[in-house]
Amino acid sequence: MKLLEFIYTKSDGSKSDRAVIELVQPSKYVEGIDVTQMSEAEFAEFTQKFGELKQAQHNQTMYLLEQFDLKHNYRRFIPEQMQILSTDYV
């Protein structure tokens, strides 16, 4: 996991120290699994199984977040407003 520590400046000018486990990196690209070549039947089977897998992971993640009282701690930060950034892998 990638841990980012930085000082964040909000649009109102206030600053705060932050420590964040990065889940999504800033990007100008759309990334995903290309399913163009799949038949409709394969696509239907894949999406069903992939959806079940993602739902199970989501349920487990939400359970873990609740255990550590982090359920409402998801945040988005604008990279240009981050200063003194350090990165560690934990």
ChimeraX commands (.cxc) that place a marker at each C-alpha (Angstrom):
marker #1 position 0.00,0.00,0.00 radius 0.5
marker #1 position 1.10,3.52,-0.72 radius 0.5
marker #1 position 0.98,5.98,2.19 radius 0.5
marker #1 position 1.11,9.69,1.33 radius 0.5
marker #1 position 1.84,12.34,3.94 radius 0.5
marker #1 position 1.47,16.01,3.05 radius 0.5
marker #1 position 0.24,19.44,4.02 radius 0.5
marker #1 position -3.03,20.25,2.25 radius 0.5
marker #1 position -4.21,23.77,1.51 radius 0.5
marker #1 position -7.99,24.05,1.15 radius 0.5
marker #1 position -9.65,26.57,-1.16 radius 0.5
marker #1 position -10.32,28.82,1.86 radius 0.5
marker #1 position -6.55,28.96,2.55 radius 0.5
marker #1 position -6.60,26.80,5.68 radius 0.5
marker #1 position -3.92,24.10,5.92 radius 0.5
marker #1 position -3.93,20.66,7.49 radius 0.5
marker #1 position -1.44,17.79,7.87 radius 0.5
marker #1 position -2.71,14.64,6.16 radius 0.5
marker #1 position -1.76,10.96,6.03 radius 0.5
marker #1 position -3.62,9.04,3.30 radius 0.5
marker #1 position -3.50,5.48,1.99 radius 0.5
marker #1 position -3.79,6.10,-1.74 radius 0.5
marker #1 position -6.63,4.26,-3.47 radius 0.5
marker #1 position -6.84,6.19,-6.76 radius 0.5
marker #1 position -4.05,8.07,-8.52 radius 0.5
marker #1 position -4.70,11.26,-10.48 radius 0.5
marker #1 position -4.92,10.44,-14.16 radius 0.5
marker #1 position -6.04,11.89,-17.47 radius 0.5
marker #1 position -6.80,8.41,-18.82 radius 0.5
marker #1 position -9.81,6.12,-18.62 radius 0.5
marker #1 position -8.55,2.72,-17.50 radius 0.5
marker #1 position -10.40,-0.56,-17.58 radius 0.5
marker #1 position -10.74,-4.06,-18.92 radius 0.5
marker #1 position -11.31,-4.14,-22.68 radius 0.5
marker #1 position -14.18,-6.57,-23.36 radius 0.5
marker #1 position -14.64,-5.62,-27.02 radius 0.5
marker #1 position -13.86,-9.10,-28.37 radius 0.5
marker #1 position -16.14,-11.05,-26.00 radius 0.5
marker #1 position -19.32,-12.69,-27.20 radius 0.5
marker #1 position -22.56,-11.55,-25.56 radius 0.5
marker #1 position -22.79,-14.81,-23.61 radius 0.5
marker #1 position -19.22,-14.56,-22.34 radius 0.5
marker #1 position -19.75,-10.90,-21.51 radius 0.5
marker #1 position -22.90,-11.70,-19.53 radius 0.5
marker #1 position -21.15,-14.46,-17.58 radius 0.5
marker #1 position -18.07,-12.31,-16.95 radius 0.5
marker #1 position -20.04,-9.29,-15.76 radius 0.5
marker #1 position -22.10,-11.44,-13.41 radius 0.5
marker #1 position -19.02,-13.02,-11.82 radius 0.5
marker #1 position -17.03,-9.78,-11.81 radius 0.5
marker #1 position -19.93,-7.95,-10.17 radius 0.5
marker #1 position -20.20,-10.60,-7.46 radius 0.5
marker #1 position -16.46,-10.40,-6.82 radius 0.5
marker #1 position -16.52,-6.60,-6.57 radius 0.5
marker #1 position -19.56,-6.70,-4.26 radius 0.5
marker #1 position -17.87,-9.21,-1.95 radius 0.5
marker #1 position -14.72,-7.06,-1.83 radius 0.5
marker #1 position -16.81,-3.95,-1.15 radius 0.5
marker #1 position -18.65,-5.68,1.69 radius 0.5
marker #1 position -15.38,-6.84,3.26 radius 0.5
marker #1 position -13.84,-3.37,2.87 radius 0.5
marker #1 position -16.84,-1.66,4.49 radius 0.5
marker #1 position -16.74,-4.15,7.37 radius 0.5
marker #1 position -13.03,-3.43,7.94 radius 0.5
marker #1 position -13.59,0.34,7.78 radius 0.5
marker #1 position -16.36,0.02,10.36 radius 0.5
marker #1 position -14.10,-2.00,12.65 radius 0.5
marker #1 position -11.56,0.83,12.67 radius 0.5
marker #1 position -14.14,3.67,12.68 radius 0.5
marker #1 position -13.03,4.84,9.21 radius 0.5
marker #1 position -16.34,4.42,7.36 radius 0.5
marker #1 position -16.71,8.17,6.74 radius 0.5
marker #1 position -13.03,9.00,6.13 radius 0.5
marker #1 position -12.83,8.74,2.33 radius 0.5
marker #1 position -11.38,12.01,0.99 radius 0.5
marker #1 position -10.33,13.53,-2.35 radius 0.5
marker #1 position -7.37,15.89,-2.60 radius 0.5
marker #1 position -6.33,18.18,-5.45 radius 0.5
marker #1 position -2.65,17.40,-6.17 radius 0.5
marker #1 position -1.80,21.05,-6.85 radius 0.5
marker #1 position -2.86,21.90,-3.29 radius 0.5
marker #1 position -0.53,19.32,-1.68 radius 0.5
marker #1 position 2.82,20.47,-0.28 radius 0.5
marker #1 position 5.80,18.69,1.30 radius 0.5
marker #1 position 4.66,15.30,-0.03 radius 0.5
marker #1 position 6.37,12.14,1.20 radius 0.5
marker #1 position 5.58,8.61,0.04 radius 0.5
marker #1 position 6.08,5.37,1.93 radius 0.5
marker #1 position 5.05,1.83,1.08 radius 0.5
marker #1 position 3.46,0.07,4.03 radius 0.5
marker link #1:1,2 radius 0.2
marker link #1:2,3 radius 0.2
marker link #1:3,4 radius 0.2
marker link #1:4,5 radius 0.2
marker link #1:5,6 radius 0.2
marker link #1:6,7 radius 0.2
marker link #1:7,8 radius 0.2
marker link #1:8,9 radius 0.2
marker link #1:9,10 radius 0.2
marker link #1:10,11 radius 0.2
marker link #1:11,12 radius 0.2
marker link #1:12,13 radius 0.2
marker link #1:13,14 radius 0.2
marker link #1:14,15 radius 0.2
marker link #1:15,16 radius 0.2
marker link #1:16,17 radius 0.2
marker link #1:17,18 radius 0.2
marker link #1:18,19 radius 0.2
marker link #1:19,20 radius 0.2
marker link #1:20,21 radius 0.2
marker link #1:21,22 radius 0.2
marker link #1:22,23 radius 0.2
marker link #1:23,24 radius 0.2
marker link #1:24,25 radius 0.2
marker link #1:25,26 radius 0.2
marker link #1:26,27 radius 0.2
marker link #1:27,28 radius 0.2
marker link #1:28,29 radius 0.2
marker link #1:29,30 radius 0.2
marker link #1:30,31 radius 0.2
marker link #1:31,32 radius 0.2
marker link #1:32,33 radius 0.2
marker link #1:33,34 radius 0.2
marker link #1:34,35 radius 0.2
marker link #1:35,36 radius 0.2
marker link #1:36,37 radius 0.2
marker link #1:37,38 radius 0.2
marker link #1:38,39 radius 0.2
marker link #1:39,40 radius 0.2
marker link #1:40,41 radius 0.2
marker link #1:41,42 radius 0.2
marker link #1:42,43 radius 0.2
marker link #1:43,44 radius 0.2
marker link #1:44,45 radius 0.2
marker link #1:45,46 radius 0.2
marker link #1:46,47 radius 0.2
marker link #1:47,48 radius 0.2
marker link #1:48,49 radius 0.2
marker link #1:49,50 radius 0.2
marker link #1:50,51 radius 0.2
marker link #1:51,52 radius 0.2
marker link #1:52,53 radius 0.2
marker link #1:53,54 radius 0.2
marker link #1:54,55 radius 0.2
marker link #1:55,56 radius 0.2
marker link #1:56,57 radius 0.2
marker link #1:57,58 radius 0.2
marker link #1:58,59 radius 0.2
marker link #1:59,60 radius 0.2
marker link #1:60,61 radius 0.2
marker link #1:61,62 radius 0.2
marker link #1:62,63 radius 0.2
marker link #1:63,64 radius 0.2
marker link #1:64,65 radius 0.2
marker link #1:65,66 radius 0.2
marker link #1:66,67 radius 0.2
marker link #1:67,68 radius 0.2
marker link #1:68,69 radius 0.2
marker link #1:69,70 radius 0.2
marker link #1:70,71 radius 0.2
marker link #1:71,72 radius 0.2
marker link #1:72,73 radius 0.2
marker link #1:73,74 radius 0.2
marker link #1:74,75 radius 0.2
marker link #1:75,76 radius 0.2
marker link #1:76,77 radius 0.2
marker link #1:77,78 radius 0.2
marker link #1:78,79 radius 0.2
marker link #1:79,80 radius 0.2
marker link #1:80,81 radius 0.2
marker link #1:81,82 radius 0.2
marker link #1:82,83 radius 0.2
marker link #1:83,84 radius 0.2
marker link #1:84,85 radius 0.2
marker link #1:85,86 radius 0.2
marker link #1:86,87 radius 0.2
marker link #1:87,88 radius 0.2
marker link #1:88,89 radius 0.2
marker link #1:89,90 radius 0.2
view
